[in-house]
Amino acid sequence: MSVEKSSSLGRDAWLRLRANRMAMISLFILIGITTVSFIGPLISPYAYDQQNLDRVFEGPGKDHIFGTDNLGRDLFARTTYGGRISLAVGLLATLVSLVIGVSYGMFSGYTGGRVDAWMMRAVDVLYALPFTIFVILLMVMFGRNFLLLFLAIGAVEWLTMARITRAQTMNLKRSEFVEAARALGYSHGRILFRHILPNLIGPIIIYATLTVPAVMLLEAVLSFLGLGVQAPMSSWGSLIKEGAEKMDAAPWLLFFPGMFFCLSLFALNFLGDGLRDALDPKSSKD
Amino acid sequence: MKKFVFSRVLQAVPTLWVIATLTFFMTRYAPGGPFDTEKAIPQEIKVKLESHFGLDRPLFDQYLLYLKNLLRGDLGPSFKYPGWEVSELIATAFPVSLTLGVLSLSIALLIGIPAGIIAALRKNTWLDYLPMSLSMAGICLPTFVLGPLLIYIFSTQLGLFPPLGWYGPADWVLPSFTLGLFYAAYVARLTRAGMLETLQQDYVRTARAKGANPWQVVTRHALRGGLLPVVTYLGPAFAGLISGSFIIESIFFIPGLGKFFVTAAFNRDYTMVLGTVLFYAALIILLNLLVDLLQAWLDPKARQAQ
């Protein structure tokens, strides 16, 4: 029975999302950018780190559709390869923050009482920390480790997720179907995973969609400060940094990575808004 | 009210302690040290330097000593700038960052609030669509893309403003706009949403029914409630302005505190890193307190909750 109900809820949400023109355009842009990023490095005749010192600073043209950089590397290969990394960082770090935040929030909200009070107090204290500063510090001090990048960013972004999950769990805990499950003698684990978690999926999806751009921005900031991925590897952030430095000689070096990056942020933000309206019609604006 | 401020200040003490402890041990466990330079210095000088700064003592003793000095307000000497106290370095660099921050925030509010009010009052006309589309574009254009773009247009092409440096007011324009426009975009959206909500409130309708002129309805009645979301946003905005200033200072070569901080972290200048982190943390806590007070002043409901 519950399966049938959730599927029709899902279909309702999908219909609402489809009616939202900006959200659908955003979805297509995202699919497009993701596809290009994944097949780009495969179809490009040049590798992302392949140098050709005879053809440096070449503008967009027939051989190099996005042009080349100061070492004659193909910008299309570098931009799409960088897209893989930026998108991967965005998704994986969001996943890290999701796992931490959702388990923390669910546990806190479900347990309640003093444990909950202390756990939320800890979140409040962490909120006051200048986190970006910590992430920068971490990356400078411990070197540019890729795994550390995910963990550091994920560790920053879980706080809001924990708060949202906790509030929802507190509400659900008092609902009748949870009471019924408890009366039937189900274990806490089963109640949490079978009854509460499925009802959290809406808010989780909405917030996750909005976390991805935040994470990508943070990664780009780190790369821009020279703390993210290291050459010859590229991410949109590091390409934008290189482009900004060589903007006078070769504006396309800033333009293409910047465009990909901004379009992705734009689409993710709009899609997040659209999903909020679709999954949670009550909160819709105006 | 006094009690509220007092309890918040008390709460700040453990927060700052946690930050000091975390940063202290994190910096110390990181590989490298302040005197491991690329150019090798003679071993005996290095030993002497380390003993001069107390780095040869047990780590936990150093930690206790640091906390003890901290309680007296002493952030210690910088390891990398001989003869400089950390507090002196902060006092030199922070005014630059502060100028940048204040200018950016003023730009954000001076552009964002009027744009949001106009959009809300003329909802669903081009006066609404145009600023709102621009603001969406502004949100998606990160500072490190906008900054180089503005340099390219206004400096390289038009030659109106200097591309980098921090010598006079002409240098202030591009950095402040780069940082401010992003927040202006956000503020405009929040103002619009807040105004739309308050304009529907009964008290606004009453004011209108009593024949107050439209200008007065907005400024005297609706604005106070309509600005609440903006005020709430100011807390995260301050924190964002600080980390944003790191980027701006690096794009425009501005000798502000953000640049000092990143350099200090690279150089393993332990005391400078700790001092800067604590300074930023205290600043954020103070600004958040101010935001809460402002919110209480604007919103009677929040006042009672406190």
Interface residues (C-beta under 8 A of the other chain):
Chain A: V125 A128 L129 P130 T132 I133 F134 I136 L137 L138 V140 M141 F142 G143 L217 A220 V221 F224 L225 G237 I240 K241 G243 A244 M247 D248 P251 L254 G258 F261 C262 L263 L265 F266 N269 F270 K285 D286
Chain B: A12 P14 T15 V18 I19 L22 T23 M26 T27 A30 P31 G32 M136 A137 I139 C140 L141 P142 F144 V145 G147 P148 L149 I151 Y152 T156 A193 L196 A239 I242 S243 F246 I247 S250 I251 F261 V262 A265 F266 R268 V273 V277 Y280 A281 I284 I285 N288
